[in-house]
Amino acid sequence: QVQLMESGGGLVQAGGSLRLSCAVSGTIFSINAMNWYRQAPGKEREFVAVISGHTATDYADSVKGRFTISRDRIKNTLFLQMNSLKPEDTAMYYCAAPVDGVDYWGQGTQVTVSS
């Protein structure tokens, strides 16, 4: 079992920054890659960023150059640094970890970017 809990969301003006965190607990040794997803009202959940067990990263085109995913294995925390935020980044943000064929999700943290 893996438990994920996001934090750090909030209201920010366009051009601002936020840092999301995802606290990981449970059978942590079994976690390899971790992801951030987001879902805007009325839209499908979409991929944002991934970090592998070897800390290789990849991003959705819409956030490349603005968002940075990282992880602290000692503190068992996943991060998403979001800079130059745009109104279209407004969404509920979720961290996710696939483990042994099961996808674990957090409850989400809301990010709202005002224009």
CORKABEL-V611149 format. One record per residue. N is the residue number from 1. RES is the residue in one small letter. PSI is psi in radians with two decimals (* if undefined). OMEGA is omega in whole degrees, 0 to 359 (999 if undefined). D_LAST is the distance of its C-alpha to the last C-alpha in whole Angstrom. Layout:
BEGIN
n=<N | N>
res=<RES | RES>
psi=<PSI | PSI>
omega=<OMEGA | OMEGA>
d_last=<D_LAST | D_LAST>
END
This chain:
BEGIN
n=<1 | 2 | 3 | 4 | 5 | 6 | 7 | 8 | 9 | 10 | 11 | 12 | 13 | 14 | 15 | 16 | 17 | 18 | 19 | 20 | 21 | 22 | 23 | 24 | 25 | 26 | 27 | 28 | 29 | 30 | 31 | 32 | 33 | 34 | 35 | 36 | 37 | 38 | 39 | 40 | 41 | 42 | 43 | 44 | 45 | 46 | 47 | 48 | 49 | 50 | 51 | 52 | 53 | 54 | 55 | 56 | 57 | 58 | 59 | 60 | 61 | 62 | 63 | 64 | 65 | 66 | 67 | 68 | 69 | 70 | 71 | 72 | 73 | 74 | 75 | 76 | 77 | 78 | 79 | 80 | 81 | 82 | 83 | 84 | 85 | 86 | 87 | 88 | 89 | 90 | 91 | 92 | 93 | 94 | 95 | 96 | 97 | 98 | 99 | 100 | 101 | 102 | 103 | 104 | 105 | 106 | 107 | 108 | 109 | 110 | 111 | 112 | 113 | 114 | 115>
res=<q | v | q | l | m | e | s | g | g | g | l | v | q | a | g | g | s | l | r | l | s | c | a | v | s | g | t | i | f | s | i | n | a | m | n | w | y | r | q | a | p | g | k | e | r | e | f | v | a | v | i | s | g | h | t | a | t | d | y | a | d | s | v | k | g | r | f | t | i | s | r | d | r | i | k | n | t | l | f | l | q | m | n | s | l | k | p | e | d | t | a | m | y | y | c | a | a | p | v | d | g | v | d | y | w | g | q | g | t | q | v | t | v | s | s>
psi=<2.45 | 2.34 | 2.37 | 2.38 | 2.02 | 2.70 | 2.96 | -0.09 | 3.00 | -2.93 | 2.27 | 2.63 | 2.70 | 2.39 | -0.20 | -3.05 | 2.66 | 2.67 | 2.01 | 2.56 | 2.66 | 1.88 | 2.29 | 2.33 | 2.91 | -2.51 | 1.28 | -0.53 | -0.36 | -0.05 | 2.29 | -1.59 | 2.65 | 2.64 | 2.75 | 2.37 | 2.90 | 2.72 | 2.06 | 2.73 | 2.26 | 0.11 | 2.86 | 2.67 | 2.39 | 2.63 | 2.45 | -0.93 | 2.72 | 2.57 | 2.26 | 3.06 | -0.43 | 0.24 | 0.32 | 2.54 | 2.75 | 2.69 | 2.70 | 2.57 | -0.59 | -0.30 | -0.07 | 2.36 | -0.20 | -0.60 | 2.59 | 2.16 | 2.46 | 2.93 | 2.57 | 1.79 | -0.51 | -0.73 | 0.00 | 0.86 | 2.43 | 2.49 | 2.74 | 1.85 | 2.14 | 2.03 | 2.87 | 0.83 | 2.56 | 2.73 | -0.57 | -0.11 | -0.11 | 2.15 | 2.97 | 2.25 | 2.32 | 2.46 | 2.67 | 2.57 | 2.02 | 2.20 | 2.05 | 0.77 | 0.01 | 2.33 | 2.04 | 2.43 | 2.60 | -3.10 | -0.22 | 2.71 | 2.34 | 2.30 | 2.18 | 2.16 | 2.07 | 2.58 | *>
omega=<179 | 176 | 181 | 179 | 181 | 173 | 175 | 178 | 179 | 179 | 181 | 176 | 176 | 183 | 181 | 183 | 171 | 175 | 177 | 176 | 176 | 179 | 184 | 176 | 181 | 182 | 189 | 185 | 183 | 183 | 176 | 179 | 173 | 188 | 164 | 174 | 174 | 178 | 176 | 180 | 178 | 181 | 177 | 173 | 182 | 178 | 178 | 184 | 177 | 172 | 183 | 176 | 178 | 177 | 168 | 184 | 174 | 187 | 169 | 181 | 185 | 183 | 181 | 180 | 181 | 182 | 176 | 177 | 178 | 179 | 175 | 184 | 180 | 180 | 179 | 183 | 175 | 182 | 169 | 175 | 184 | 179 | 179 | 184 | 181 | 177 | 180 | 173 | 179 | 183 | 167 | 182 | 183 | 167 | 184 | 179 | 174 | 182 | 176 | 176 | 178 | 178 | 177 | 183 | 170 | 183 | 177 | 174 | 187 | 173 | 178 | 181 | 180 | 182 | 999>
d_last=<40 | 37 | 34 | 31 | 28 | 24 | 23 | 20 | 17 | 14 | 11 | 9 | 6 | 5 | 9 | 11 | 14 | 15 | 19 | 20 | 24 | 27 | 30 | 33 | 36 | 39 | 41 | 39 | 42 | 41 | 37 | 37 | 34 | 30 | 27 | 24 | 22 | 19 | 19 | 16 | 17 | 20 | 20 | 23 | 22 | 22 | 23 | 21 | 24 | 28 | 30 | 34 | 36 | 37 | 34 | 33 | 29 | 27 | 24 | 22 | 21 | 18 | 17 | 20 | 20 | 17 | 19 | 22 | 24 | 27 | 30 | 32 | 36 | 37 | 35 | 34 | 30 | 28 | 25 | 21 | 20 | 16 | 15 | 12 | 10 | 8 | 6 | 10 | 11 | 11 | 14 | 18 | 19 | 23 | 26 | 29 | 32 | 35 | 38 | 42 | 40 | 38 | 34 | 33 | 30 | 28 | 26 | 23 | 20 | 16 | 13 | 10 | 7 | 4 | 0>
END
